[in-house]
Amino acid sequence: MPDWRLIDTGFLNGYENMALDEALLLNFTEGASPVLRLYGWEPAAVSVGRFQKPIDFLNIDRCNELSLPIVRRITGGGMIYHHLELTYSIICSPEHLGTGRKPTDAYRKICGFLLEFYRRMGLDADFALNLEQGKLGGRENFCFAGNEQYDIIIGGKKIGGNAQKWLKHAVFQHGSIPVENCIERASKLLLDKPENLLESSTSLHELEVNESYSEMFAIMRNSFFAKTVDSELTVNEKNSMQELLETKYSKDSWNNS
C-alpha cells in the first residue's frame, strides 16, 4: 500500500479551495500516489452542490450585501456555509481504499477515519445508519438539514458533511467539520428555513472540544487509515488551479447558473 501525500494548504478563499480540489483530481493519474488534503476557509463562503441552482433557495442579495462569495462544488449535495471549520479532501483510486466501485463502500471507509478522529477527541460518535435517526436520505437544499447513512452523529445531532465525485480511475471526496456552529448565520441566507434546523447539528466547540486548529489538524492526520508523508503541490497542480480560477471558479456562469 503506497504512502499518501499529505498536503496542508492552510486557509484559502472559497474560489481557491474549490479550484484546488478540482486541480488535484484532474492531475491524479493511474498509478499516482493518493492524496489527503487538509485546509480551511478564510474569509467565509457558501458552497453549493454541482446540480443546485442558488437562486432557488439562497437570498442572493443578502449574500452580496455581506460580501459572501458563492462557489459551486464539483460534488453534489446541499449548500454549506464554510467558516471556522476543518476541511479535508481525498483523491485516490478504489484500490487505495481497499473497496470496490460502490460509493457507499468508499463513504464507509473514508468516513471511518472521521469517526476515529472524533473518538480520539473523546466524543461518542457513530454513523447515522447505526442509530435511531429517523428517515435517511432525501434531498435537502441545506446540507445539514438531512442525514445520509454514513453521516456522523454525536449526541443525536449531525456533525459535518461529505460529498463524492467519481471518475473512471479515481474517487474524490471532500467534507467539512464545524469547529464553531454557523447554522444560524447560514439559515439567514435561505429563502425557506427547514424545520428544527438550529437543533439538528452540532460543532466541536459545542461539544467542549477546545484544542487549537493546528492541534485538531494533527489529530486528523494521526486518525487517518494509512501512512501519510508531507507533500507540496506540484507545478502542474498549481498551474491547473490557476487556470481553473481564471476560467471557471471566478465566473458567475459556473457559480450561479
C-alpha distance (Angstrom), angle and dihedral (degrees) to the residues before:
residue distance angle dihedral
M1 . . .
P2 3.84 . .
D3 3.79 123.3 .
W4 3.79 115.2 -101.4
R5 3.79 121.4 -121.0
L6 3.80 109.1 -119.1
I7 3.81 109.8 -153.4
D8 3.80 115.7 -175.4
T9 3.80 106.3 -169.7
G10 3.79 96.7 173.3
F11 3.81 120.9 -147.1
L12 3.82 117.1 -17.0
N13 3.79 133.2 164.9
G14 3.80 120.7 -94.3
Y15 3.79 96.9 -99.6
E16 3.80 91.7 49.7
N17 3.79 93.2 47.0
M18 3.79 95.2 52.4
A19 3.81 93.5 41.3
L20 3.80 90.2 52.3
D21 3.79 93.4 48.0
E22 3.81 90.2 54.3
A23 3.81 92.2 42.9
L24 3.81 90.6 55.5
L25 3.80 90.6 49.9
L26 3.81 94.2 47.5
N27 3.80 91.2 49.9
F28 3.80 94.4 48.6
T29 3.80 107.4 105.2
E30 3.78 132.3 -179.3
G31 3.78 109.4 -74.8
A32 3.82 93.6 20.1
S33 3.79 122.0 133.4
P34 3.81 113.2 -94.5
V35 3.80 118.1 -111.1
L36 3.80 135.3 -134.2
R37 3.79 111.0 -173.1
L38 3.82 122.5 -169.6
Y39 3.79 120.5 -164.5
G40 3.78 149.4 141.0
W41 3.82 139.2 -143.5
E42 3.80 126.6 -108.3
P43 2.95 121.4 -163.9
A44 3.80 105.7 23.3
A45 3.81 117.1 -94.5
V46 3.79 140.8 174.3
S47 3.79 120.0 -124.8
V48 3.79 121.4 -161.7
G49 3.78 128.9 -161.2
R50 3.78 121.7 -97.8
F51 3.80 94.1 -103.9
Q52 3.81 100.7 36.1
K53 3.79 124.5 109.7
P54 3.81 106.8 -143.8
I55 3.80 93.0 -155.8
D56 3.83 89.2 63.4
F57 3.81 96.0 62.5
L58 3.82 110.8 4.2
N59 3.80 128.0 82.0
I60 3.80 94.4 -128.3
D61 3.80 93.5 -176.2
R62 3.80 90.8 54.9
C63 3.81 90.6 50.4
N64 3.79 89.8 51.3
E65 3.82 92.0 48.6
L66 3.81 88.8 54.3
S67 3.83 92.3 44.5
L68 3.79 85.5 -123.1
P69 3.82 111.7 161.4
I70 3.80 119.2 -134.5
V71 3.80 114.0 -150.5
R72 3.80 128.3 -179.7
R73 3.80 119.3 -132.3
I74 3.80 126.1 -142.8
T75 3.80 87.5 -127.8
G76 3.79 129.7 74.0
G77 3.77 128.2 -120.0
G78 3.77 132.9 85.1
M79 3.79 136.7 -46.6
I80 3.82 119.0 -73.1
Y81 3.80 129.5 -165.4
H82 3.80 104.5 -140.2
H83 3.78 120.6 -154.5
L84 3.80 136.4 108.8
E85 3.78 92.3 19.0
L86 3.79 145.1 116.9
T87 3.79 113.3 -117.1
Y88 3.80 131.7 -170.9
S89 3.77 137.5 -177.5
I90 3.79 129.2 -165.6
I91 3.80 127.7 -159.3
C92 3.79 117.2 -176.6
S93 3.79 145.3 116.2
P94 3.82 123.3 -90.5
E95 3.81 86.6 -109.0
H96 3.80 90.6 61.2
L97 3.80 88.0 57.5
G98 3.78 93.9 44.6
T99 3.80 89.8 -126.3
G100 3.77 136.0 112.4
R101 3.78 124.8 -114.3
K102 3.80 95.3 -76.4
P103 3.82 110.2 119.0
T104 3.80 91.3 -147.1
D105 3.81 91.0 58.1
A106 3.80 90.4 50.5
Y107 3.81 91.3 48.2
R108 3.82 90.8 51.6
K109 3.81 92.4 49.9
I110 3.80 96.6 44.9
C111 3.79 96.5 40.6
G112 3.80 88.1 48.6
F113 3.79 87.5 73.1
L114 3.80 88.8 54.5
L115 3.81 89.8 52.2
E116 3.79 88.4 53.4
F117 3.81 90.1 49.6
Y118 3.80 92.4 53.6
R119 3.78 92.7 45.4
R120 3.80 90.9 51.6
M121 3.80 86.1 54.6
G122 3.81 87.9 57.7
L123 3.82 95.2 -105.6
D124 3.81 126.9 138.5
A125 3.80 99.9 -128.6
D126 3.80 131.5 166.7
F127 3.80 141.4 162.2
A128 3.80 117.1 -86.0
L129 3.81 86.4 -124.0
N130 3.81 90.1 67.6
L131 3.80 96.5 47.3
E132 3.78 138.6 66.4
Q133 3.79 94.9 -101.0
G134 3.79 101.2 141.9
K135 3.78 122.9 -121.6
L136 3.80 115.1 1.1
G137 3.78 125.4 -149.9
G138 3.78 126.2 18.6
R139 3.78 124.7 129.8
E140 3.77 122.6 -85.2
N141 3.79 127.5 179.3
F142 3.81 88.9 -139.9
C143 3.79 114.7 58.0
F144 3.81 97.1 -141.4
A145 3.81 94.1 50.3
G146 3.81 94.1 80.6
N147 3.79 141.3 32.6
E148 3.80 130.7 -126.9
Q149 3.81 120.6 -161.2
Y150 3.81 95.7 -99.3
D151 3.77 96.5 40.6
I152 3.80 110.4 119.9
I153 3.79 121.4 -114.4
I154 3.81 126.9 -163.1
G155 3.80 120.7 -179.4
G156 3.80 91.3 -10.0
K157 3.82 93.2 -54.8
K158 3.78 132.7 103.4
I159 3.79 118.7 -114.4
G160 3.77 120.9 -163.0
G161 3.78 131.6 -20.6
N162 3.81 136.4 -115.2
A163 3.80 136.7 -162.5
Q164 3.81 137.1 -175.7
K165 3.77 142.3 -150.1
W166 3.81 125.1 -170.3
L167 3.79 130.6 -154.1
K168 3.79 125.5 -177.6
H169 3.81 92.6 -91.0
A170 3.80 103.2 18.1
V171 3.79 146.2 61.3
F172 3.78 118.5 -151.8
Q173 3.80 123.2 -170.3
H174 3.77 131.9 166.4
G175 3.76 132.1 176.9
S176 3.78 145.3 169.7
I177 3.80 134.6 -129.7
P178 3.82 113.9 -160.9
V179 3.78 113.5 -133.9
E180 3.80 89.7 -175.7
N181 3.80 124.2 22.8
C182 3.81 110.7 -107.9
I183 3.81 95.4 170.5
E184 3.80 94.2 112.3
R185 3.81 91.4 52.7
A186 3.80 90.4 46.0
S187 3.81 93.4 48.0
K188 3.81 90.8 59.0
L189 3.81 88.5 62.6
L190 3.81 94.4 56.6
L191 3.79 122.5 95.2
D192 3.83 89.5 -146.8
K193 3.80 119.8 24.0
P194 3.84 115.7 -145.5
E195 3.80 116.5 -123.6
N196 3.81 117.6 -92.0
L197 3.80 90.2 6.6
L198 3.80 95.0 144.6
E199 3.81 91.7 51.2
S200 3.81 96.8 45.6
S201 3.79 101.9 75.6
T202 3.79 142.2 38.8
S203 3.80 141.8 -162.5
L204 3.79 138.6 -143.1
H205 3.80 94.0 -102.5
E206 3.81 91.0 51.1
L207 3.81 86.5 53.3
E208 3.82 89.4 53.8
V209 3.80 95.4 -107.8
N210 3.79 105.5 147.0
E211 3.80 105.7 166.8
S212 3.81 117.4 131.7
Y213 3.79 120.7 -98.7
S214 3.80 91.2 -105.8
E215 3.80 90.7 51.6
M216 3.80 92.3 48.9
F217 3.80 93.0 48.1
A218 3.82 88.4 50.8
I219 3.80 90.3 52.7
M220 3.82 89.5 49.4
R221 3.78 90.1 53.9
N222 3.80 92.4 48.0
S223 3.81 90.7 48.6
F224 3.80 93.1 57.5
F225 3.80 118.4 116.6
A226 3.83 95.4 -128.8
K227 3.78 138.5 41.5
T228 3.80 114.0 -86.1
V229 3.80 130.6 -157.2
D230 3.81 123.2 -160.3
S231 3.79 110.7 -105.7
E232 3.78 140.3 175.6
L233 3.78 129.5 -139.0
T234 3.80 113.7 -88.4
V235 3.80 122.2 -124.7
N236 3.81 89.9 -106.9
E237 3.80 91.8 51.2
K238 3.81 91.7 50.0
N239 3.81 91.7 47.4
S240 3.81 92.2 48.3
M241 3.79 90.9 49.7
Q242 3.81 91.9 51.5
E243 3.79 92.6 47.7
L244 3.81 91.6 49.1
L245 3.79 90.5 48.9
E246 3.77 92.2 53.3
T247 3.80 99.9 39.8
K248 3.82 103.3 31.9
Y249 3.79 122.3 5.9
S250 3.80 96.2 48.3
K251 3.82 90.6 52.5
D252 3.80 127.0 95.3
S253 3.80 87.2 -149.5
W254 3.83 88.0 70.4
N255 3.79 102.2 32.4
N256 3.80 103.0 41.1
S257 3.80 107.0 24.2
